[in-house]
Amino acid sequence: MDFLLLILGFVCVIVGIFGSFLPVLPGPSISWAGIVLLYLTKAVPANYWILGISLLITIALTILDYVIPSKGAKKFGGSSYGIWGTNIGLVVGIIAPIPLGFIIGPFLGAFIGELIYDYKDHQRALKAATGSFLGFLASSFMKFVVCVMYLGLFFWIVWENRIGLF
């Protein structure tokens, strides 16, 4: 059973890293769940400090994930259409078989969303799309860094408890 929890925890941490870029997956939350699964094994003693601090980081990051893209869009004069366009463009960019689609998609999505909002002012739409895109990149980068840190924490905990796990 411990080995199954170990594997499931590892899968959650890896999926969390991918979720740091995909708007449909809560990356840090899934990575945190992977760490919790590791602590549910009999071989790893519970460390409530690590679980508590990492949970607080995950909650703060989840809140910031909603605030940062909207602040980036608002700072550059964007609307909620640009934010929705960024998320839709990301999904399309990942699915579409084009090189660097995960970068091009969010920007084009934000631009198209802003053009839907106000089709006459192309300059404002470009500026707002840039703001939405920069907010998305900042938010994704923060989530990615935290998820990679959780992966490192996962490996460290496994290494410290390798005798009981293997």
DSSP file (Angstrom, degrees, kcal/mol; ACC not computed):
  #  RESIDUE AA STRUCTURE BP1 BP2  ACC     N-H-->O    O-->H-N    N-H-->O    O-->H-N    TCO  KAPPA ALPHA  PHI   PSI    X-CA   Y-CA   Z-CA
    1    1 A M     >        0   0    0      0, 0.0     4,-2.3     0, 0.0     5,-0.2   0.000 360.0 360.0 360.0 -37.6    0.0    0.0    0.0
    2    2 A D  H  >  +     0   0    0      1,-0.2     4,-2.4     2,-0.2     5,-0.1   0.902 360.0  51.7 -62.1 -40.0    2.9    2.4    0.8
    3    3 A F  H  > S+     0   0    0      2,-0.2     4,-2.4     1,-0.2    -1,-0.2   0.888 108.8  51.0 -65.1 -38.3    4.3    1.8   -2.7
    4    4 A L  H  > S+     0   0    0      2,-0.2     4,-2.8     1,-0.2    -1,-0.2   0.916 111.3  47.4 -64.2 -43.9    1.0    2.6   -4.3
    5    5 A L  H  X S+     0   0    0     -4,-2.3     4,-2.5     2,-0.2    -2,-0.2   0.880 111.1  52.7 -64.4 -37.4    0.7    5.9   -2.3
    6    6 A L  H  X S+     0   0    0     -4,-2.4     4,-2.2     2,-0.2    -2,-0.2   0.934 112.3  43.9 -62.2 -46.9    4.3    6.7   -3.2
    7    7 A I  H  X S+     0   0    0     -4,-2.4     4,-2.6     2,-0.2    -2,-0.2   0.926 114.7  48.8 -65.5 -45.7    3.5    6.3   -6.9
    8    8 A L  H  X S+     0   0    0     -4,-2.8     4,-2.3     1,-0.2    -2,-0.2   0.897 111.4  50.7 -62.1 -39.9    0.2    8.2   -6.7
    9    9 A G  H  X S+     0   0    0     -4,-2.5     4,-2.2    -5,-0.2    -1,-0.2   0.916 110.7  48.5 -62.2 -43.7    1.9   11.0   -4.9
   10   10 A F  H  X S+     0   0    0     -4,-2.2     4,-2.3     2,-0.2    -2,-0.2   0.918 110.8  50.6 -63.2 -43.4    4.7   11.2   -7.5
   11   11 A V  H  X S+     0   0    0     -4,-2.6     4,-2.9     1,-0.2     5,-0.2   0.911 109.8  51.2 -60.7 -42.3    2.1   11.2  -10.3
   12   12 A C  H  X S+     0   0    0     -4,-2.3     4,-2.3     1,-0.2    -1,-0.2   0.912 109.3  49.6 -62.1 -42.5    0.2   14.0   -8.5
   13   13 A V  H  X S+     0   0    0     -4,-2.2     4,-1.4     2,-0.2    -1,-0.2   0.910 113.6  46.0 -64.5 -41.4    3.4   16.1   -8.2
   14   14 A I  H  X S+     0   0    0     -4,-2.3     4,-1.7     2,-0.2     3,-0.3   0.924 112.7  49.3 -67.2 -44.2    4.2   15.6  -11.9
   15   15 A V  H  X S+     0   0    0     -4,-2.9     4,-2.5     1,-0.2    -2,-0.2   0.873 107.0  57.9 -62.0 -35.8    0.6   16.4  -13.0
   16   16 A G  H  X S+     0   0    0     -4,-2.3     4,-0.8    -5,-0.2    -1,-0.2   0.865 101.9  53.9 -61.7 -36.6    0.8   19.5  -10.8
   17   17 A I  H >< S+     0   0    0     -4,-1.4     3,-0.8    -3,-0.3     4,-0.3   0.929 111.6  44.3 -64.1 -44.0    3.8   20.7  -12.8
   18   18 A F  H >X S+     0   0    0     -4,-1.7     3,-1.6     1,-0.2     4,-1.3   0.872 108.8  59.5 -65.9 -34.9    1.8   20.4  -16.0
   19   19 A G  H 3< S+     0   0    0     -4,-2.5     8,-0.9     1,-0.3    -1,-0.2   0.659  86.7  74.9 -68.0 -15.5   -1.1   22.0  -14.2
   20   20 A S  T << S+     0   0    0     -3,-0.8    -1,-0.3    -4,-0.8   124,-0.3   0.723 108.4  32.1 -69.8 -17.5    1.0   25.1  -13.5
   21   21 A F  T <4 S+     0   0    0     -3,-1.6    -2,-0.2    -4,-0.3    -1,-0.2   0.674 106.3  77.6-106.3 -25.6    0.5   26.0  -17.2
   22   22 A L    ><  -     0   0    0     -4,-1.3     3,-1.1     1,-0.1     5,-0.3  -0.754  67.2-151.6 -89.9 125.1   -2.9   24.6  -17.9
   23   23 A P  T 3  S+     0   0    0      0, 0.0    -1,-0.1     0, 0.0    -4,-0.1   0.687  92.8  60.1 -70.5 -15.5   -5.8   26.7  -16.6
   24   24 A V  T 3  S+     0   0    0     63,-0.1    -5,-0.1     1,-0.1    -2,-0.0   0.649  98.6  64.0 -86.4 -14.2   -8.1   23.7  -16.1
   25   25 A L  S <  S-     0   0    0     -3,-1.1     2,-1.7    -6,-0.2    -3,-0.1  -0.938  78.6-137.1-112.3 126.4   -5.7   22.0  -13.6
   26   26 A P     >  -     0   0    0      0, 0.0     4,-2.3     0, 0.0     5,-0.2  -0.609  27.1-171.6 -79.5  88.4   -4.9   23.5  -10.2
   27   27 A G  H  > S+     0   0    0     -2,-1.7     4,-2.5    -8,-0.9     5,-0.2   0.889  75.6  43.3 -52.6 -57.6   -1.2   22.7  -10.4
   28   28 A P  H  > S+     0   0    0      0, 0.0     4,-2.4     0, 0.0    -1,-0.2   0.867 114.3  52.4 -61.6 -34.2    0.0   23.7   -6.9
   29   29 A S  H  > S+     0   0    0     -3,-0.2     4,-2.1     2,-0.2    -2,-0.2   0.905 110.8  46.5 -67.2 -40.8   -3.0   22.0   -5.3
   30   30 A I  H  X S+     0   0    0     -4,-2.3     4,-1.6     2,-0.2    -1,-0.2   0.901 112.9  49.9 -68.2 -40.0   -2.4   18.8   -7.1
   31   31 A S  H  X S+     0   0    0     -4,-2.5     4,-1.5    -5,-0.2    -2,-0.2   0.905 109.9  51.0 -64.2 -40.2    1.3   18.9   -6.2
   32   32 A W  H  X S+     0   0    0     -4,-2.4     4,-2.3     1,-0.2    -1,-0.2   0.897 106.0  55.2 -63.4 -39.5    0.4   19.5   -2.6
   33   33 A A  H  X S+     0   0    0     -4,-2.1     4,-2.4     1,-0.2    -1,-0.2   0.861 103.7  56.3 -61.2 -34.5   -2.0   16.5   -2.7
   34   34 A G  H  X S+     0   0    0     -4,-1.6     4,-1.5     2,-0.2    -1,-0.2   0.882 107.0  48.1 -63.7 -38.5    1.0   14.4   -3.8
   35   35 A I  H  X S+     0   0    0     -4,-1.5     4,-1.9     2,-0.2    -2,-0.2   0.900 110.2  52.1 -68.1 -40.0    3.0   15.4   -0.8
   36   36 A V  H  X S+     0   0    0     -4,-2.3     4,-1.0     1,-0.2    -2,-0.2   0.916 106.8  53.3 -61.4 -42.6    0.0   14.6    1.4
   37   37 A L  H  < S+     0   0    0     -4,-2.4     3,-0.4     1,-0.2     4,-0.4   0.873 106.5  53.4 -60.1 -36.3   -0.2   11.2   -0.2
   38   38 A L  H >< S+     0   0    0     -4,-1.5     3,-1.2     1,-0.2     6,-0.3   0.907 107.3  50.6 -64.7 -40.6    3.4   10.6    0.7
   39   39 A Y  H 3< S+     0   0    0     -4,-1.9    -1,-0.2     1,-0.2    -2,-0.2   0.652  98.5  68.0 -73.0 -14.0    2.8   11.5    4.3
   40   40 A L  T 3< S+     0   0    0     -4,-1.0    -1,-0.2    -3,-0.4    -2,-0.2   0.592  80.2  99.4 -79.5 -10.1   -0.1    9.0    4.4
   41   41 A T  S <  S-     0   0    0     -3,-1.2     3,-0.4    -4,-0.4   124,-0.0  -0.377  80.9-126.3 -72.1 157.2    2.3    6.1    4.0
   42   42 A K  S    S+     0   0    0      1,-0.2    -1,-0.1   122,-0.1   123,-0.1   0.749 106.3  59.3 -73.6 -24.1    3.3    4.2    7.1
   43   43 A A  S    S+     0   0    0      1,-0.1    -1,-0.2   121,-0.1   121,-0.2   0.712  95.3  67.7 -80.4 -20.5    7.0    4.7    6.4
   44   44 A V  S    S-     0   0    0     -3,-0.4     2,-0.1    -6,-0.3    -1,-0.1  -0.889  79.5-138.7-106.8 115.9    6.9    8.5    6.5
   45   45 A P        -     0   0    0      0, 0.0     2,-0.1     0, 0.0    -5,-0.1  -0.462  33.3 -98.0 -71.7 144.4    6.2   10.2    9.8
   46   46 A A        -     0   0    0     -2,-0.1     2,-0.5     1,-0.1     3,-0.1  -0.365  33.5-168.6 -64.6 134.8    3.8   13.1    9.7
   47   47 A N     >  -     0   0    0      1,-0.1     4,-2.1    -2,-0.1     3,-0.2  -0.883   3.7-175.6-124.3  96.5    5.4   16.5    9.7
   48   48 A Y  H  > S+     0   0    0     -2,-0.5     4,-2.6     1,-0.2     5,-0.2   0.734  79.8  61.7 -70.0 -22.2    2.7   19.1   10.2
   49   49 A W  H  > S+     0   0    0      2,-0.2     4,-2.7     3,-0.2     5,-0.3   0.949 107.8  42.4 -66.2 -47.9    5.1   22.0    9.8
   50   50 A I  H  > S+     0   0    0      1,-0.2     4,-2.4     2,-0.2     5,-0.2   0.937 117.8  46.6 -63.7 -45.8    5.9   21.0    6.2
   51   51 A L  H  X S+     0   0    0     -4,-2.1     4,-1.9     1,-0.2    -2,-0.2   0.914 115.6  45.9 -63.2 -42.5    2.2   20.2    5.4
   52   52 A G  H  X S+     0   0    0     -4,-2.6     4,-2.4     2,-0.2    -2,-0.2   0.935 115.0  44.4 -67.8 -47.0    1.0   23.4    7.0
   53   53 A I  H  X S+     0   0    0     -4,-2.7     4,-2.3    -5,-0.2    -2,-0.2   0.919 115.1  48.4 -65.7 -42.6    3.5   25.8    5.4
   54   54 A S  H  X S+     0   0    0     -4,-2.4     4,-2.2    -5,-0.3    -1,-0.2   0.859 110.6  52.6 -67.1 -32.5    3.1   24.2    2.0
   55   55 A L  H  X S+     0   0    0     -4,-1.9     4,-2.7    -5,-0.2    -2,-0.2   0.922 108.8  49.3 -66.1 -43.1   -0.7   24.4    2.4
   56   56 A L  H  X S+     0   0    0     -4,-2.4     4,-2.6     2,-0.2    -2,-0.2   0.903 111.6  49.2 -62.2 -40.5   -0.5   28.1    3.2
   57   57 A I  H  X S+     0   0    0     -4,-2.3     4,-2.5     2,-0.2    -1,-0.2   0.914 111.4  50.0 -62.5 -42.5    1.8   28.6    0.1
   58   58 A T  H  X S+     0   0    0     -4,-2.2     4,-2.2     2,-0.2    -2,-0.2   0.915 112.0  46.9 -63.9 -43.7   -0.7   26.7   -2.0
   59   59 A I  H  X S+     0   0    0     -4,-2.7     4,-2.1     2,-0.2    -2,-0.2   0.931 113.5  48.2 -64.2 -45.7   -3.7   28.7   -0.8
   60   60 A A  H  X S+     0   0    0     -4,-2.6     4,-2.6     1,-0.2    -2,-0.2   0.908 112.8  48.5 -61.6 -41.6   -1.8   32.0   -1.3
   61   61 A L  H  X S+     0   0    0     -4,-2.5     4,-1.9     2,-0.2    -1,-0.2   0.865 108.4  53.9 -67.6 -36.2   -0.8   31.0   -4.8
   62   62 A T  H  X S+     0   0    0     -4,-2.2     4,-0.7     2,-0.2    -1,-0.2   0.907 111.3  45.8 -64.1 -41.3   -4.3   29.9   -5.7
   63   63 A I  H >X S+     0   0    0     -4,-2.1     4,-1.4     1,-0.2     3,-1.0   0.935 113.2  49.3 -65.9 -46.0   -5.6   33.4   -4.7
   64   64 A L  H 3X S+     0   0    0     -4,-2.6     4,-3.0     1,-0.3    -2,-0.2   0.807  99.5  67.7 -63.5 -29.1   -2.8   35.1   -6.6
   65   65 A D  H 3< S+     0   0    0     -4,-1.9    -1,-0.3     1,-0.2    -2,-0.2   0.815 107.3  39.3 -62.0 -29.7   -3.5   33.0   -9.6
   66   66 A Y  H <X S+     0   0    0     -3,-1.0     4,-0.6    -4,-0.7    -1,-0.2   0.758 119.5  46.2 -87.6 -27.3   -6.8   34.8   -9.9
   67   67 A V  H  X S+     0   0    0     -4,-1.4     4,-2.5     2,-0.1     5,-0.2   0.916 103.9  57.4 -83.4 -45.1   -5.5   38.2   -9.0
   68   68 A I  H  X S+     0   0    0     -4,-3.0     4,-2.6     1,-0.2     5,-0.2   0.916 106.3  45.7 -61.3 -50.5   -2.3   38.5  -11.1
   69   69 A P  H  > S+     0   0    0      0, 0.0     4,-2.2     0, 0.0    -1,-0.2   0.905 115.6  47.6 -62.0 -37.6   -3.8   38.0  -14.6
   70   70 A S  H  X S+     0   0    0     -4,-0.6     4,-2.7     2,-0.2    -2,-0.2   0.890 112.2  49.4 -70.3 -36.3   -6.6   40.4  -14.0
   71   71 A K  H  X S+     0   0    0     -4,-2.5     4,-2.6     2,-0.2    -1,-0.2   0.901 111.0  50.6 -66.5 -39.8   -4.3   43.0  -12.5
   72   72 A G  H  X S+     0   0    0     -4,-2.6     4,-1.2    -5,-0.2    -2,-0.2   0.905 113.4  45.2 -63.2 -40.6   -2.0   42.7  -15.5
   73   73 A A  H  <>S+     0   0    0     -4,-2.2     5,-4.2    -5,-0.2     3,-0.2   0.925 114.3  47.7 -68.6 -44.0   -5.0   43.1  -17.9
   74   74 A K  H ><5S+     0   0    0     -4,-2.7     3,-1.5     3,-0.3    -2,-0.2   0.883 107.2  56.7 -65.6 -37.9   -6.4   46.1  -15.9
   75   75 A K  H 3<5S+     0   0    0     -4,-2.6    -1,-0.2     1,-0.3    -2,-0.2   0.844 112.4  42.2 -62.3 -32.9   -3.0   47.8  -15.8
   76   76 A F  T 3<5S-     0   0    0     -4,-1.2    -1,-0.3    -3,-0.2    -2,-0.2   0.245 126.8 -98.7 -98.2  12.3   -2.8   47.7  -19.5
   77   77 A G  T < 5S+     0   0    0     -3,-1.5    -3,-0.3     1,-0.2    51,-0.2   0.765  73.3 148.5  82.5  26.2   -6.4   48.7  -20.0
   78   78 A G      < -     0   0    0     -5,-4.2     2,-0.2    50,-0.2    -1,-0.2  -0.249  34.1-141.6 -90.2 177.8   -7.9   45.2  -20.6
   79   79 A S    >>  -     0   0    0     -2,-0.1     4,-1.2     1,-0.0     3,-0.6  -0.694  37.3 -92.0-127.6 179.3  -11.2   43.6  -19.8
   80   80 A S  H 3> S+     0   0    0      1,-0.2     4,-2.6    -2,-0.2     5,-0.2   0.756 121.3  67.6 -67.4 -22.8  -12.4   40.2  -18.7
   81   81 A Y  H 3> S+     0   0    0      1,-0.2     4,-2.5     2,-0.2    -1,-0.2   0.889  99.2  50.1 -62.2 -38.5  -12.7   39.3  -22.3
   82   82 A G  H <> S+     0   0    0     -3,-0.6     4,-2.1    31,-0.2    -1,-0.2   0.880 110.0  49.6 -67.3 -38.3   -9.0   39.4  -22.6
   83   83 A I  H  X S+     0   0    0     -4,-1.2     4,-1.9     2,-0.2    -2,-0.2   0.934 113.6  45.2 -67.0 -45.4   -8.5   37.2  -19.6
   84   84 A W  H  X S+     0   0    0     -4,-2.6     4,-2.6     1,-0.2     5,-0.3   0.901 111.9  53.3 -63.4 -39.6  -11.0   34.6  -20.9
   85   85 A G  H  X S+     0   0    0     -4,-2.5     4,-2.8    -5,-0.2    25,-0.4   0.875 105.8  54.1 -62.3 -37.4   -9.3   34.9  -24.3
   86   86 A T  H  X S+     0   0    0     -4,-2.1     4,-1.9    23,-0.3    -1,-0.2   0.936 111.6  43.8 -61.2 -47.2   -6.0   34.1  -22.7
   87   87 A N  H  X S+     0   0    0     -4,-1.9     4,-1.8     2,-0.2    -2,-0.2   0.915 116.5  45.5 -67.0 -43.1   -7.2   31.0  -21.0
   88   88 A I  H  X S+     0   0    0     -4,-2.6     4,-2.5     1,-0.2     5,-0.2   0.911 112.2  52.5 -65.8 -41.4   -9.1   29.7  -24.1
   89   89 A G  H  X S+     0   0    0     -4,-2.8     4,-2.7    -5,-0.3    -1,-0.2   0.845 106.2  54.4 -63.0 -34.0   -6.1   30.6  -26.3
   90   90 A L  H  X S+     0   0    0     -4,-1.9     4,-2.1    15,-0.3    -1,-0.2   0.940 109.5  46.0 -64.8 -46.3   -3.8   28.6  -24.0
   91   91 A V  H  X S+     0   0    0     -4,-1.8     4,-2.0     1,-0.2    -2,-0.2   0.930 116.5  45.0 -62.5 -45.0   -6.0   25.4  -24.3
   92   92 A V  H  X S+     0   0    0     -4,-2.5     4,-3.1     1,-0.2    -1,-0.2   0.901 111.9  53.5 -65.1 -40.0   -6.2   25.9  -28.1
   93   93 A G  H  < S+     0   0    0     -4,-2.7     5,-0.4    -5,-0.2     9,-0.3   0.835 109.9  47.1 -64.8 -32.9   -2.5   26.6  -28.3
   94   94 A I  H  < S+     0   0    0     -4,-2.1    -1,-0.2     7,-0.2    -2,-0.2   0.889 117.6  41.9 -74.1 -39.3   -1.7   23.4  -26.4
   95   95 A I  H  < S+     0   0    0     -4,-2.0    -2,-0.2    -5,-0.2    -3,-0.2   0.879  97.5  88.0 -75.1 -38.3   -4.0   21.3  -28.6
   96   96 A A  S  < S-     0   0    0     -4,-3.1     2,-1.5    -5,-0.2     5,-0.2  -0.335  83.3-125.7 -65.4 140.5   -3.1   22.9  -31.9
   97   97 A P        +     0   0    0      0, 0.0    -1,-0.1     0, 0.0    -3,-0.1  -0.274  68.9 120.5 -84.5  53.1   -0.1   21.3  -33.7
   98   98 A I  S >  S-     0   0    0     -2,-1.5     3,-1.3    -5,-0.4     4,-0.2  -0.895  71.7-100.4-114.7 147.7    1.8   24.5  -34.0
   99   99 A P  T 3  S+     0   0    0      0, 0.0     5,-0.1     0, 0.0    -3,-0.0  -0.408 106.2   5.5 -64.6 138.7    5.3   25.2  -32.6
  100  100 A L  T >> S+     0   0    0     -2,-0.1     4,-2.5     1,-0.1     3,-1.5   0.802  81.5 151.8  57.5  33.5    5.2   27.2  -29.4
  101  101 A G  H <>  +     0   0    0     -3,-1.3     4,-2.6     1,-0.3    -7,-0.2   0.809  64.6  63.2 -62.5 -31.1    1.4   27.1  -29.3
  102  102 A F  H 34 S+     0   0    0     -9,-0.3    -1,-0.3     1,-0.2    -8,-0.1   0.643 113.2  35.5 -71.3 -12.3    1.3   27.4  -25.6
  103  103 A I  H <> S+     0   0    0     -3,-1.5     4,-1.1   -10,-0.1    -2,-0.2   0.781 121.3  43.6-102.0 -43.6    2.9   30.8  -25.9
  104  104 A I  H  X S+     0   0    0     -4,-2.5     4,-2.7     1,-0.2     5,-0.3   0.899 108.1  60.6 -69.6 -41.1    1.2   32.1  -29.1
  105  105 A G  H  X S+     0   0    0     -4,-2.6     4,-2.9    -5,-0.2   -15,-0.3   0.909 103.1  47.1 -56.7 -50.5   -2.3   30.8  -28.1
  106  106 A P  H  > S+     0   0    0      0, 0.0     4,-2.4     0, 0.0    -1,-0.2   0.898 114.4  47.6 -62.3 -38.3   -2.7   32.9  -24.9
  107  107 A F  H  X S+     0   0    0     -4,-1.1     4,-2.4     2,-0.2    -2,-0.2   0.949 115.4  43.6 -66.8 -47.6   -1.5   36.1  -26.6
  108  108 A L  H  X S+     0   0    0     -4,-2.7     4,-2.9     1,-0.2     5,-0.2   0.894 113.4  53.2 -64.2 -38.4   -3.8   35.6  -29.7
  109  109 A G  H  X S+     0   0    0     -4,-2.9     4,-2.5    -5,-0.3   -23,-0.3   0.919 110.3  46.5 -61.7 -43.8   -6.7   34.6  -27.4
  110  110 A A  H  X S+     0   0    0     -4,-2.4     4,-2.3   -25,-0.4    -2,-0.2   0.906 113.2  49.8 -64.3 -41.1   -6.3   37.7  -25.4
  111  111 A F  H  X S+     0   0    0     -4,-2.4     4,-2.1     2,-0.2    -2,-0.2   0.928 113.1  45.2 -64.0 -45.6   -6.1   39.8  -28.5
  112  112 A I  H  X S+     0   0    0     -4,-2.9     4,-2.1     2,-0.2    -2,-0.2   0.898 111.9  53.2 -65.6 -39.8   -9.2   38.2  -30.0
  113  113 A G  H  X S+     0   0    0     -4,-2.5     4,-1.8    -5,-0.2   -31,-0.2   0.908 110.4  46.7 -61.3 -41.9  -11.0   38.6  -26.7
  114  114 A E  H  X S+     0   0    0     -4,-2.3     4,-2.6     2,-0.2    -1,-0.2   0.848 109.9  53.5 -69.9 -33.5  -10.2   42.3  -26.6
  115  115 A L  H  < S+     0   0    0     -4,-2.1    -1,-0.2     2,-0.2    -2,-0.2   0.863 107.4  51.5 -67.9 -34.1  -11.2   42.7  -30.2
  116  116 A I  H  < S+     0   0    0     -4,-2.1     3,-0.4     1,-0.2    -2,-0.2   0.898 110.9  49.1 -65.1 -39.1  -14.6   41.1  -29.3
  117  117 A Y  H  < S+     0   0    0     -4,-1.8     2,-0.3     1,-0.3    -2,-0.2   0.929 138.0   1.2 -65.2 -46.4  -14.9   43.6  -26.5
  118  118 A D    ><  -     0   0    0     -4,-2.6     3,-0.5     3,-0.1    -1,-0.3  -0.759  65.8-179.6-146.9  94.2  -14.1   46.6  -28.6
  119  119 A Y  T 3  S+     0   0    0     -3,-0.4     3,-0.1    -2,-0.3    -4,-0.1   0.592  77.0  61.6 -75.0 -10.3  -13.5   45.8  -32.3
  120  120 A K  T 3  S+     0   0    0      1,-0.2     2,-1.0    -5,-0.1    -1,-0.2   0.813  92.9  62.8 -85.9 -30.6  -12.7   49.4  -33.3
  121  121 A D    <>  +     0   0    0     -3,-0.5     4,-1.8     1,-0.2    -1,-0.2  -0.730  53.7 166.3-103.6  88.4   -9.7   50.1  -31.2
  122  122 A H  H  > S+     0   0    0     -2,-1.0     4,-2.3     1,-0.2    -1,-0.2   0.844  76.0  56.6 -69.8 -34.4   -7.0   47.7  -32.3
  123  123 A Q  H  > S+     0   0    0      2,-0.2     4,-2.2     1,-0.2    -1,-0.2   0.920 108.9  45.6 -64.6 -44.2   -4.2   49.5  -30.5
  124  124 A R  H  > S+     0   0    0      1,-0.2     4,-2.9     2,-0.2     5,-0.2   0.886 111.6  53.4 -65.1 -39.1   -6.0   49.2  -27.2
  125  125 A A  H  X S+     0   0    0     -4,-1.8     4,-2.5     2,-0.2    -2,-0.2   0.901 109.6  47.9 -63.5 -40.7   -6.7   45.5  -27.9
  126  126 A L  H  X S+     0   0    0     -4,-2.3     4,-2.0     2,-0.2    -2,-0.2   0.916 113.8  46.8 -65.9 -43.1   -3.0   44.9  -28.6
  127  127 A K  H  X S+     0   0    0     -4,-2.2     4,-1.9     2,-0.2    -2,-0.2   0.918 114.7  46.4 -64.6 -44.4   -2.0   46.7  -25.4
  128  128 A A  H  X S+     0   0    0     -4,-2.9     4,-2.6     2,-0.2     5,-0.2   0.881 110.4  53.2 -67.2 -38.2   -4.6   44.9  -23.3
  129  129 A A  H  X S+     0   0    0     -4,-2.5     4,-2.5    -5,-0.2    -1,-0.2   0.889 107.4  52.3 -63.8 -38.2   -3.6   41.5  -24.8
  130  130 A T  H  X S+     0   0    0     -4,-2.0     4,-2.6     2,-0.2    -2,-0.2   0.915 110.3  48.2 -62.2 -42.8    0.0   42.2  -23.9
  131  131 A G  H  X S+     0   0    0     -4,-1.9     4,-2.3     2,-0.2    -2,-0.2   0.915 112.6  47.4 -64.5 -43.8   -1.1   42.9  -20.3
  132  132 A S  H  X S+     0   0    0     -4,-2.6     4,-2.3     2,-0.2    -2,-0.2   0.911 113.5  48.9 -63.0 -42.1   -3.2   39.8  -20.1
  133  133 A F  H  X S+     0   0    0     -4,-2.5     4,-2.6     2,-0.2    -2,-0.2   0.915 111.2  48.3 -65.7 -43.5   -0.4   37.7  -21.6
  134  134 A L  H  X S+     0   0    0     -4,-2.6     4,-2.5     2,-0.2    -1,-0.2   0.893 111.8  50.6 -65.3 -38.8    2.2   39.1  -19.2
  135  135 A G  H  X S+     0   0    0     -4,-2.3     4,-2.4   -66,-0.2    -2,-0.2   0.911 111.0  49.1 -62.5 -42.5   -0.1   38.5  -16.2
  136  136 A F  H  X S+     0   0    0     -4,-2.3     4,-2.8     2,-0.2     5,-0.2   0.923 111.7  48.6 -61.9 -45.5   -0.6   34.9  -17.4
  137  137 A L  H  X S+     0   0    0     -4,-2.6     4,-2.5     2,-0.2    -2,-0.2   0.910 112.1  48.6 -62.9 -42.7    3.2   34.4  -17.8
  138  138 A A  H  X S+     0   0    0     -4,-2.5     4,-2.1     2,-0.2    -1,-0.2   0.927 114.4  45.5 -63.6 -44.5    3.9   35.8  -14.3
  139  139 A S  H  X S+     0   0    0     -4,-2.4     4,-2.3     1,-0.2    -2,-0.2   0.921 114.3  47.9 -65.2 -44.7    1.2   33.6  -12.7
  140  140 A S  H  X S+     0   0    0     -4,-2.8     4,-2.6     1,-0.2    -2,-0.2   0.884 110.4  52.4 -64.6 -38.5    2.3   30.5  -14.6
  141  141 A F  H  X S+     0   0    0     -4,-2.5     4,-2.5    -5,-0.2    -1,-0.2   0.921 109.6  48.5 -64.9 -43.3    5.9   31.1  -13.7
  142  142 A M  H  X S+     0   0    0     -4,-2.1     4,-2.2     1,-0.2    -2,-0.2   0.931 113.4  46.9 -61.8 -44.9    5.1   31.4  -10.0
  143  143 A K  H  X S+     0   0    0     -4,-2.3     4,-2.5  -123,-0.2    -2,-0.2   0.899 111.9  51.3 -63.9 -40.0    3.0   28.2  -10.1
  144  144 A F  H  X S+     0   0    0     -4,-2.6     4,-2.4  -124,-0.3     5,-0.2   0.925 109.4  49.6 -62.9 -45.2    5.7   26.4  -12.0
  145  145 A V  H  X S+     0   0    0     -4,-2.5     4,-2.1     1,-0.2    -1,-0.2   0.918 113.0  46.6 -61.4 -43.9    8.4   27.4   -9.5
  146  146 A V  H  X S+     0   0    0     -4,-2.2     4,-2.4     2,-0.2    -1,-0.2   0.913 112.1  50.4 -66.2 -41.6    6.3   26.3   -6.5
  147  147 A C  H  X S+     0   0    0     -4,-2.5     4,-1.9     2,-0.2    -1,-0.2   0.879 110.4  49.4 -64.9 -37.3    5.4   23.0   -8.2
  148  148 A V  H  X S+     0   0    0     -4,-2.4     4,-2.3     2,-0.2    -1,-0.2   0.882 109.9  52.1 -68.0 -37.2    9.1   22.3   -8.9
  149  149 A M  H  X S+     0   0    0     -4,-2.1     4,-2.6    -5,-0.2    -2,-0.2   0.898 108.3  51.0 -63.5 -39.5    9.9   23.1   -5.3
  150  150 A Y  H  X S+     0   0    0     -4,-2.4     4,-2.6     2,-0.2    -2,-0.2   0.866 107.9  52.8 -65.0 -35.6    7.2   20.6   -4.2
  151  151 A L  H  X S+     0   0    0     -4,-1.9     4,-2.4     2,-0.2    -2,-0.2   0.930 110.7  47.0 -63.4 -44.7    8.8   18.0   -6.5
  152  152 A G  H  X S+     0   0    0     -4,-2.3     4,-2.3     2,-0.2    -2,-0.2   0.899 112.3  50.0 -62.4 -41.0   12.1   18.7   -4.8
  153  153 A L  H  X S+     0   0    0     -4,-2.6     4,-2.6     2,-0.2    -2,-0.2   0.901 109.1  52.7 -63.0 -41.2   10.4   18.4   -1.4
  154  154 A F  H  X S+     0   0    0     -4,-2.6     4,-2.5     1,-0.2    -2,-0.2   0.940 111.3  45.5 -59.3 -48.9    8.8   15.1   -2.5
  155  155 A F  H  X S+     0   0    0     -4,-2.4     4,-2.7     1,-0.2    -1,-0.2   0.878 111.7  52.6 -64.1 -37.6   12.2   13.7   -3.5
  156  156 A W  H  X S+     0   0    0     -4,-2.3     4,-2.5     2,-0.2    -1,-0.2   0.923 110.7  46.6 -64.2 -44.3   13.8   14.9   -0.3
  157  157 A I  H  X S+     0   0    0     -4,-2.6     4,-1.5     2,-0.2    -2,-0.2   0.912 113.5  49.0 -64.3 -42.3   11.1   13.3    1.9
  158  158 A V  H  < S+     0   0    0     -4,-2.5     3,-0.2    -5,-0.2    -2,-0.2   0.924 112.0  49.1 -62.2 -43.3   11.4   10.1   -0.1
  159  159 A W  H >< S+     0   0    0     -4,-2.7     3,-1.2     1,-0.2     4,-0.2   0.909 109.8  50.9 -63.8 -42.0   15.2   10.2    0.3
  160  160 A E  H 3< S+     0   0    0     -4,-2.5    -1,-0.2     1,-0.3    -2,-0.2   0.794 121.2  34.4 -64.9 -27.7   15.0   10.8    4.0
  161  161 A N  T 3X S+     0   0    0     -4,-1.5     4,-1.7    -3,-0.2     3,-0.4   0.032  79.4 121.8-115.3  24.7   12.6    7.8    4.4
  162  162 A R  H <>  +     0   0    0     -3,-1.2     4,-2.2     1,-0.2    -1,-0.1   0.796  68.5  60.7 -61.9 -31.3   14.0    5.5    1.7
  163  163 A I  H  4 S+     0   0    0     -4,-0.2    -1,-0.2     1,-0.2    -2,-0.1   0.929 111.6  37.5 -64.4 -45.1   14.7    2.7    4.2
  164  164 A G  H  4 S+     0   0    0     -3,-0.4    -1,-0.2  -121,-0.2    -2,-0.2   0.767 118.3  50.2 -78.3 -25.5   11.1    2.3    5.2
  165  165 A L  H  <        0   0    0     -4,-1.7    -2,-0.2    -7,-0.2    -1,-0.2   0.837 360.0 360.0 -82.5 -33.9    9.7    3.0    1.7
  166  166 A F     <        0   0    0     -4,-2.2    -2,-0.2    -5,-0.2    -3,-0.1   0.423 360.0 360.0-112.8 360.0   11.8    0.5   -0.3
